[in-house]
Amino acid sequence: MKKDVIIACDFSSAEECYKFLDKFKEVEPKPFLKIGMELFYAAGPEIVRELKKRGFKIFLDLKLHDIPNTVKKAMKVLSNLDVDMVNVHAAGTIEMMMAAKEGLTRPDGSAPLLIAVTQLTSTSEEAMKSQLLIDNPIDETIAHYATNAMKAGLDGVVCSPLEVAKVKQACGPQFLTVTPGIRFKDSAVDDQKRITDPAMARVLGSDFIVVGRPITAASDPLEAYNKCVSDFLAPEEFNYNPSNFI
Ligand code: C5P
């Protein structure tokens, strides 16, 4: 699947989401959307079916983490929903990730992309040490979890753009990196800590950027989305000037 901008549809109802998406009626190809726990728990699988019917690609961000058998069975259900990308927590172990992959794989051998969450960007190195008793530096832990995900046959990981190089070095250039923590130079940082703008994410080698509030809370969401697309998917001859980036 080629590089793309994924809009995080963090809404608390289907109506709110559909109203937002009305602004994207004319956009072709249809944007890639992320449905997270909030919207999925509020609107259920029906919203996934409806958005697929309308032609959107869907990243279902439910971050599964349970015993392997439960994850395998849950993944089989999500695979039948015909989503394009799903994820699990790498902390569930290689065995759990392999079970997820098995559950996702359809009888014809096709499967949605399966991505592992390494360490949440909200987890600090200090909390990892004091609460989880993980003493290694956070970037080493992320690269190690990424290697586990690759061994289990997954397609990539969620990480910050700043960790893309380390992940690609450990797992190879084809291993996908899906990167939230995206902000424009002039937009609010909110609760994100390690941020880059869309152009910098492209320079750092991200495969997919996940953008929520800079698009959903913008005065003109379509304009903000178009800016993400043109900055992130700019042609190779784009004139790189470090002073343009966060
Ligand atoms: O609004 P914002 O651009 O910060 O949204 C980022 C999205 O990416 C949210 O849906 C958030 O849950 C998700 N995410 C993240 N950091 C991770 C994993 C997921 O920000 N490590």
Boltz pocket constraint, residues with backbone or C-beta under 6 A from the ligand:
constraints:
  - pocket:
      binder: B
      contacts: [[A, 8], [A, 10], [A, 36], [A, 119], [A, 120], [A, 121], [A, 122], [A, 158], [A, 180], [A, 181], [A, 182], [A, 189], [A, 190], [A, 192], [A, 210], [A, 211], [A, 212], [A, 213], [A, 214]]
      max_distance: 6.0
